[in-house]
Amino acid sequence: MVQANLPSVSRQELRSICAFSWAGGMALGVHRAGFRHVALIESGRNARAILIANAGNGRSATVGDWPVVDGDPLDAIEMLRPSQLPEIHLVAGSPPVLHTDPDHVGTAEEDPPNQFASFVDVVRRFRPRAFIVESAAVSPRPGFAGFHRYLALQLAYPGISLEPDEVWTNHFARLKAVDAVADVGWSRHGARYDVKARTLNAADFGVPQIRRRRFYVGFRGDLRIDWRFPEPTHLRDLLEFDQQSGAYWMRHSLPSPKTDTHANRNAMLPLLSDHRRPRPWRTVRDAIGDLPLFAADGVEDVLNHHLVPGAKVYLGHTGSVLDAPAKTLKGGSHGIPGGENTLRTDTGELRYLTVREAARLQRYPDHWRLDGSWAAMMRQLGNSVPVRLAHVLARSVADSLASGS
């Protein structure tokens, strides 16, 4: 059955559920795009503690009262009754998914293997008008192309669940069979979503970090919304030009290195669709250059800015440099590999990033509390979506929901 387009929704009425936001990046970005969170669901104690410390029970004037649902995600989802809640317009999150091997089953306490299925279950129960999902970038290994299509089809047909004891390849085959004959909007299995997937580099959207992740954005088929991914707002070429022309170094009150390039490419820059010119990639220095020096016991006026000793160089893990976007922050399921999340300073010293520096590289605001061990907070930050990128995507979704196109 194909239903007609539903009326558009005003921006003041946009409501969302965030599931698996880790340190809160997706939740913050969606909130900044104008959505009001009806519930936040997390799989780990640290993630829930971060959300409660910052936004639970009305403790933050910036974000208001975010209802953080306590307990295991499966129990939390069961507690949420669609009939007792208003219409949900967006479900968003970054659920743990099987990154390393489609046939592998994880066992880490806070990284169970069923959380992507839990996210799909939220979509199935609430039938939101749209969803945003982030996962690991596509691997070049042959098996992953099919696995990522499997993830997309689960989102397209949330009513077709993985049966108990069913292997994912059989579930994938059932989904492909339905997709071959399904009409737009609805099937006998329930709502069908138009899903678009793309690997995005966060640096292309103003995040001072090279971070390539796969995003799935879907709109319910009966809405017939022709949505497209936002175009990049920041360019690598412009950073290179700023550095070659000397503008970058002048901005940071640093001497300009000698270069052989003097071309003025600014006049040839393309306009974006909203008639703005793109901006340069942001660097580590752009992000953290104004932070004060820190000590072992932290800095009084800056949250979570503590020196962590013991950084070492490991083969293949050489750390980020100040005058380029950071290397990808890593979270990991079983700890952070040696040499990751480190920085090479102007003096040549290698040190670990502080939690506050890492938060800035993910575009978190400085008031966002991240209290806990360095390893635990870096895991939360490394697994979360950069706030800026979440905001860009959620704002684009909000625009389409508000306009109905």
C-alpha positions as CSV (number, residue, x, y, z in Angstrom):
1,M,0.0,0.0,0.0
2,V,1.4,3.4,-1.0
3,Q,0.3,6.3,1.2
4,A,0.2,10.0,0.2
5,N,2.7,12.5,1.4
6,L,2.2,13.5,5.0
7,P,2.1,17.2,5.9
8,S,5.4,18.8,6.7
9,V,6.2,19.5,10.3
10,S,7.1,22.9,11.9
11,R,10.7,23.2,13.3
12,Q,9.3,23.9,16.7
13,E,7.6,20.5,16.8
14,L,10.6,18.3,15.7
15,R,11.2,15.5,18.2
16,S,13.9,12.8,18.3
17,I,15.3,9.8,20.0
18,C,19.0,9.3,20.2
19,A,20.4,5.8,20.7
20,F,24.1,5.2,21.2
21,S,25.5,8.7,21.2
22,W,28.6,7.7,23.3
23,A,30.0,11.0,24.7
24,G,27.0,12.8,23.3
25,G,28.2,14.0,19.9
26,M,25.1,12.9,17.9
27,A,22.7,14.0,20.7
28,L,24.3,17.5,20.8
29,G,24.4,17.9,17.0
30,V,20.7,16.8,16.6
31,H,19.7,19.1,19.5
32,R,21.5,22.1,17.8
33,A,19.6,21.3,14.6
34,G,16.3,22.1,16.4
35,F,15.1,18.7,17.6
36,R,13.8,18.1,21.1
37,H,15.0,14.8,22.5
38,V,12.2,12.6,23.8
39,A,14.6,9.9,25.0
40,L,18.3,9.0,25.0
41,I,19.4,5.3,25.1
42,E,22.9,4.2,25.8
43,S,24.7,0.9,26.1
44,G,27.4,1.8,28.6
45,R,27.6,3.2,32.1
46,N,30.1,5.8,31.1
47,A,28.0,7.1,28.3
48,R,24.9,7.4,30.5
49,A,26.9,9.2,33.2
50,I,28.2,11.7,30.7
51,L,24.7,12.5,29.4
52,I,23.3,12.7,32.9
53,A,26.1,15.0,34.1
54,N,25.6,17.4,31.3
55,A,22.0,17.3,30.4
56,G,20.0,15.0,32.6
57,N,17.4,16.4,35.0
58,G,17.7,19.9,33.6
59,R,21.3,20.4,34.8
60,S,22.4,22.2,31.6
61,A,20.9,25.5,30.7
62,T,22.4,25.0,27.2
63,V,20.5,21.9,26.3
64,G,17.7,21.7,28.8
65,D,16.3,18.5,30.3
66,W,17.3,15.4,28.3
67,P,15.5,12.2,29.5
68,V,18.3,9.6,29.7
69,V,16.7,6.1,29.9
70,D,18.5,4.0,32.5
71,G,19.5,0.4,32.1
72,D,20.3,-2.0,29.3
73,P,19.3,-0.8,25.8
74,L,17.0,-3.7,25.2
75,D,15.1,-3.0,28.5
76,A,15.1,0.7,27.7
77,I,13.6,0.2,24.3
78,E,10.9,-2.1,25.8
79,M,10.1,0.6,28.4
80,L,9.4,3.2,25.7
81,R,5.8,2.9,24.5
82,P,5.0,4.5,21.2
83,S,1.4,4.9,22.2
84,Q,2.4,7.0,25.2
85,L,4.8,9.3,23.3
86,P,4.2,12.0,20.7
87,E,5.2,11.3,17.1
88,I,9.0,10.9,16.7
89,H,10.4,12.6,13.7
90,L,14.0,11.4,13.9
91,V,15.9,8.5,15.4
92,A,19.7,9.1,15.3
93,G,22.8,7.4,16.7
94,S,26.0,5.5,16.3
95,P,25.3,2.0,17.4
96,P,28.2,-0.4,17.9
97,V,28.5,-2.6,14.8
98,L,30.8,-5.5,13.9
99,H,33.7,-3.4,12.5
100,T,36.5,-5.9,12.2
101,D,34.9,-9.0,10.6
102,P,31.3,-9.6,9.5
103,D,31.5,-13.1,10.9
104,H,33.0,-12.1,14.3
105,V,30.9,-11.8,17.4
106,G,32.2,-9.3,19.9
107,T,32.2,-9.9,23.6
108,A,33.3,-6.6,25.2
109,E,31.1,-5.6,28.1
110,E,30.1,-2.2,26.6
111,D,30.3,-3.3,22.9
112,P,27.8,-6.2,22.5
113,P,27.1,-7.4,19.0
114,N,23.4,-6.7,18.9
115,Q,23.3,-2.9,19.2
116,F,22.8,-2.2,15.5
117,A,19.8,-4.5,15.7
118,S,18.7,-2.6,18.8
119,F,18.8,0.6,16.8
120,V,16.8,-0.9,14.0
121,D,14.3,-2.1,16.7
122,V,13.8,1.6,17.8
123,V,13.1,2.5,14.1
124,R,10.6,-0.4,13.8
125,R,8.7,0.5,17.0
126,F,8.5,4.2,16.4
127,R,8.4,4.5,12.6
128,P,10.1,7.9,12.6
129,R,9.9,10.1,9.6
130,A,13.7,9.8,9.3
131,F,16.8,8.4,10.8
132,I,20.6,9.0,10.8
133,V,23.1,6.2,11.5
134,E,26.9,6.3,11.7
135,S,29.1,3.2,11.4
136,A,32.7,2.4,10.5
137,A,33.9,3.3,7.0
138,V,33.7,0.6,4.4
139,S,36.6,-1.7,4.4
140,P,38.4,-2.6,1.1
141,R,38.0,-6.3,2.0
142,P,35.6,-8.0,-0.4
143,G,33.2,-9.3,2.4
144,F,32.4,-5.8,3.6
145,A,30.6,-4.5,0.5
146,G,27.8,-7.0,1.0
147,F,27.8,-6.5,4.8
148,H,27.3,-2.7,4.5
149,R,24.4,-3.3,2.0
150,Y,23.1,-5.7,4.7
151,L,23.1,-2.9,7.2
152,A,21.3,-0.6,4.7
153,L,18.6,-3.2,4.0
154,Q,18.0,-3.7,7.7
155,L,17.3,0.0,8.0
156,A,15.2,0.0,4.8
157,Y,12.9,-2.8,6.2
158,P,13.1,-2.6,10.0
159,G,10.0,-4.9,10.3
160,I,12.0,-7.8,8.9
161,S,14.0,-8.8,12.0
162,L,16.8,-11.3,12.4
163,E,15.2,-14.5,13.8
164,P,16.6,-16.3,16.8
165,D,19.6,-18.4,15.8
166,E,19.5,-17.1,12.2
167,V,22.9,-16.3,10.7
168,W,23.2,-12.9,9.1
169,T,23.7,-14.2,5.6
170,N,20.3,-15.9,5.7
171,H,18.7,-12.7,7.0
172,F,20.5,-10.8,4.3
173,A,19.0,-13.1,1.6
174,R,15.5,-12.6,3.0
175,L,15.9,-8.8,2.9
176,K,17.2,-8.8,-0.7
177,A,14.3,-10.9,-1.8
178,V,11.8,-8.4,-0.3
179,D,13.7,-5.5,-1.7
180,A,13.5,-7.0,-5.2
181,V,9.7,-6.7,-5.2
182,A,8.7,-4.1,-2.6
183,D,6.8,-1.0,-3.5
184,V,7.7,2.4,-2.1
185,G,6.5,3.4,1.3
186,W,4.9,0.3,2.8
187,S,5.0,-3.4,2.4
188,R,3.3,-6.2,4.2
189,H,6.2,-6.1,6.6
190,G,5.6,-2.5,7.7
191,A,7.2,0.8,6.9
192,R,9.8,0.9,4.2
193,Y,12.6,3.6,4.2
194,D,14.4,5.1,1.3
195,V,18.0,4.8,2.5
196,K,21.0,6.7,1.2
197,A,24.6,5.8,2.3
198,R,27.8,7.7,1.9
199,T,31.3,7.7,3.5
200,L,32.0,11.2,4.8
201,N,35.2,12.7,5.9
202,A,34.5,14.9,8.9
203,A,37.4,17.3,7.9
204,D,35.2,18.3,4.9
205,F,32.6,19.7,7.3
206,G,34.7,21.8,9.6
207,V,35.9,19.1,12.0
208,P,39.7,19.4,12.7
209,Q,40.2,15.6,12.2
210,I,40.5,13.2,9.3
211,R,37.7,10.9,10.1
212,R,36.0,8.8,7.5
213,R,32.8,7.1,8.6
214,R,29.8,5.5,6.8
215,F,26.5,7.3,7.3
216,Y,23.0,6.0,6.5
217,V,20.2,8.5,6.2
218,G,16.7,7.3,5.6
219,F,13.3,8.8,5.1
220,R,10.0,6.9,5.4
221,G,9.0,6.0,1.8
222,D,5.5,7.4,2.1
223,L,6.9,10.9,2.5
224,R,8.5,10.7,-0.9
225,I,11.3,13.1,0.2
226,D,14.2,13.4,-2.3
227,W,17.0,14.0,0.2
228,R,20.7,14.4,-0.7
229,F,23.8,14.5,1.5
230,P,25.1,18.0,2.2
231,E,28.0,19.1,0.1
232,P,31.4,19.7,1.8
233,T,31.9,23.1,3.4
234,H,35.7,22.9,4.0
235,L,38.4,22.0,1.5
236,R,42.0,20.6,1.8
237,D,43.1,22.7,-1.1
238,L,42.2,25.9,0.7
239,L,44.2,24.9,3.8
240,E,47.2,24.2,1.5
241,F,46.7,27.6,-0.2
242,D,46.4,29.4,3.2
243,Q,49.6,27.8,4.3
244,Q,51.5,28.5,1.1
245,S,50.3,32.1,0.9
246,G,51.3,32.7,4.5
247,A,47.7,33.6,5.7
248,Y,47.6,30.5,8.0
249,W,50.8,31.3,9.7
250,M,49.9,35.0,10.1
251,R,46.7,34.0,11.8
252,H,48.6,32.0,14.3
253,S,51.4,34.6,14.7
254,L,54.0,32.2,13.4
255,P,56.8,32.6,10.9
256,S,55.8,31.5,7.4
257,P,57.9,28.6,6.0
258,K,59.3,29.2,2.5
259,T,57.2,27.9,-0.3
260,D,57.4,27.7,-4.1
261,T,53.7,28.4,-4.7
262,H,52.3,31.9,-5.1
263,A,49.2,31.3,-7.2
264,N,46.0,33.0,-6.0
265,R,43.4,30.3,-6.3
266,N,40.8,32.1,-4.1
267,A,39.2,33.8,-7.1
268,M,38.6,30.4,-8.7
269,L,36.8,28.9,-5.8
270,P,33.4,27.4,-6.6
271,L,30.3,28.7,-4.7
272,L,28.4,26.3,-2.6
273,S,24.7,25.8,-3.3
274,D,23.8,28.5,-0.7
275,H,26.2,30.9,-2.4
276,R,28.9,30.7,0.4
277,R,32.4,30.0,-0.5
278,P,34.0,26.9,1.1
279,R,36.5,27.3,3.9
280,P,39.9,25.7,4.6
281,W,40.2,22.5,6.5
282,R,40.7,23.1,10.2
283,T,43.9,22.0,11.8
284,V,44.8,20.8,15.3
285,R,46.3,24.2,16.0
286,D,43.1,25.9,14.9
287,A,41.2,23.7,17.4
288,I,43.4,23.8,20.5
289,G,45.9,26.6,20.0
290,D,44.1,28.9,22.5
291,L,44.1,26.3,25.3
292,P,46.4,27.2,28.2
293,L,49.4,25.0,29.2
294,F,48.4,22.2,31.5
295,A,49.9,20.5,34.5
296,A,49.5,16.9,35.9
297,D,46.7,18.1,38.1
298,G,44.9,19.9,35.3
299,V,44.0,23.6,34.7
300,E,41.5,25.2,37.0
301,D,39.5,27.1,34.4
302,V,39.4,24.3,31.8
303,L,37.5,21.1,32.3
304,N,39.3,17.8,31.7
305,H,42.6,19.3,30.6
306,H,45.1,17.0,32.4
307,L,48.5,15.8,31.3
308,V,48.7,12.1,30.8
309,P,52.3,10.8,30.7
310,G,53.8,7.9,29.0
311,A,53.2,8.5,25.3
312,K,55.5,6.4,23.0
313,V,56.0,6.0,19.3
314,Y,54.8,2.7,17.9
315,L,55.2,1.4,14.4
316,G,52.4,2.8,12.3
317,H,51.2,5.1,15.2
318,T,53.1,8.3,14.9
319,G,50.6,10.8,16.3
320,S,49.0,13.9,14.9
321,V,50.8,17.1,13.9
322,L,49.6,20.6,14.8
323,D,49.3,22.1,11.3
324,A,47.0,19.5,9.7
325,P,43.7,17.9,10.8
326,A,44.3,15.3,13.5
327,K,44.5,11.7,12.7
328,T,41.3,9.8,13.5
329,L,40.6,9.6,17.2
330,K,40.2,5.9,18.2
331,G,37.9,4.4,20.8
332,G,38.2,0.7,20.3
333,S,36.4,-2.2,22.0
334,H,39.3,-3.5,24.0
335,G,41.4,-0.4,24.9
336,I,43.2,2.1,22.8
337,P,46.3,0.9,20.9
338,G,49.6,2.3,21.9
339,G,50.6,5.4,20.1
340,E,47.0,6.4,19.2
341,N,45.5,9.7,20.2
342,T,48.9,11.4,20.5
343,L,50.3,14.7,19.3
344,R,53.7,15.9,18.1
345,T,54.3,19.4,19.5
346,D,56.3,22.3,18.1
347,T,59.3,21.2,20.1
348,G,59.1,17.7,18.7
349,E,57.8,16.1,21.9
350,L,55.2,13.3,21.6
351,R,52.5,13.4,24.2
352,Y,49.0,12.2,24.6
353,L,46.1,14.5,23.9
354,T,44.2,15.7,26.9
355,V,40.5,14.8,27.1
356,R,39.6,18.4,26.5
357,E,41.9,18.6,23.4
358,A,40.3,15.4,22.1
359,A,36.8,16.9,22.8
360,R,37.7,20.0,20.8
361,L,38.9,17.8,17.9
362,Q,35.4,16.3,17.9
363,R,33.8,19.9,18.2
364,Y,32.4,19.4,21.7
365,P,31.8,22.7,23.6
366,D,34.2,23.4,26.5
367,H,31.4,23.2,29.1
368,W,30.7,19.6,28.2
369,R,31.9,17.5,31.2
370,L,33.8,14.3,30.6
371,D,34.7,13.1,34.0
372,G,36.4,9.7,34.4
373,S,39.7,8.0,33.5
374,W,41.5,9.2,30.4
375,A,41.1,5.8,28.7
376,A,37.4,5.7,29.4
377,M,36.7,9.2,28.2
378,M,38.9,8.8,25.1
379,R,36.9,5.7,24.2
380,Q,33.7,7.6,24.5
381,L,35.0,10.5,22.4
382,G,36.7,8.2,19.8
383,N,33.5,6.3,19.2
384,S,31.2,9.3,19.0
385,V,30.1,11.4,16.0
386,P,31.7,14.8,15.8
387,V,29.2,17.4,17.0
388,R,29.6,19.6,14.0
389,L,29.0,16.8,11.5
390,A,26.0,15.5,13.4
391,H,24.6,19.0,13.3
392,V,25.2,19.4,9.6
393,L,23.4,16.2,8.8
394,A,20.5,16.7,11.3
395,R,19.9,20.3,10.1
396,S,19.7,19.0,6.5
397,V,17.2,16.4,7.6
398,A,15.2,19.0,9.5
399,D,15.1,21.2,6.5
400,S,13.6,18.4,4.4
401,L,11.0,17.5,7.1
402,A,10.0,21.1,7.5
403,S,9.6,21.6,3.8
404,G,8.2,18.2,3.0
405,S,10.6,17.8,0.1
